[in-house]
């Protein structure tokens, strides 16, 4: 399932438990936050690789 299009992020319980063990997270929140950060990093990488032009719309040029 592709989570990029969802407003609310809800990973499966098995993914959370696996992530908790993998990253040695103390809480479910830490594991979920880590996974959300991973998705954000991947999305950022996709944007940078796409060659999209990013400009400051508030610039006074």
C-alpha positions in Angstrom: 0.0 0.0 0.0 1.4 3.4 -1.0 1.1 5.8 2.0 2.2 8.9 0.1 -1.4 9.9 -0.7 -2.8 9.6 2.7 -3.4 12.5 5.0 -3.0 10.4 8.2 -0.1 8.1 8.5 -1.1 4.7 10.0 1.5 1.9 9.6 0.5 -1.7 10.3 1.2 -3.0 13.8 3.6 -5.6 12.5 5.7 -2.9 10.8 5.8 -0.9 14.0 7.0 -3.8 16.1 9.6 -4.7 13.5 10.8 -1.1 13.4 10.9 -0.9 17.2 13.2 -3.9 17.3 15.3 -2.7 14.4 16.0 0.8 15.6 15.8 -0.1 19.3 12.9 2.3 19.9 11.6 2.5 23.4 8.1 3.4 22.3 5.7 3.0 19.5 5.8 6.8 18.9 9.6 6.6 18.3 9.2 3.8 15.8 6.4 5.6 13.9 8.3 8.9 13.9 11.4 7.1 12.5 9.3 5.5 9.7 7.7 8.8 8.9 11.1 10.5 8.7 12.3 7.7 6.3 9.3 8.3 4.0 10.0 12.1 4.1 13.6 11.5 3.2 12.7 9.2 0.3 10.1 11.8 -1.0 12.8 14.5 -0.8 15.2 12.4 -2.7 12.6 11.7 -5.4 12.0 15.4 -5.7 15.7 16.2 -6.0 16.3 13.5 -8.6 13.3 14.7 -10.7 15.2 17.9 -11.6 12.2 20.1 -10.6 13.0 23.8 -10.3 12.4 25.1 -6.8 12.1 28.9 -6.4 11.2 31.2 -3.7 7.8 32.7 -4.5 8.2 35.4 -1.8 11.5 36.7 -3.3 11.7 40.4 -4.2 13.5 39.8 -7.5 
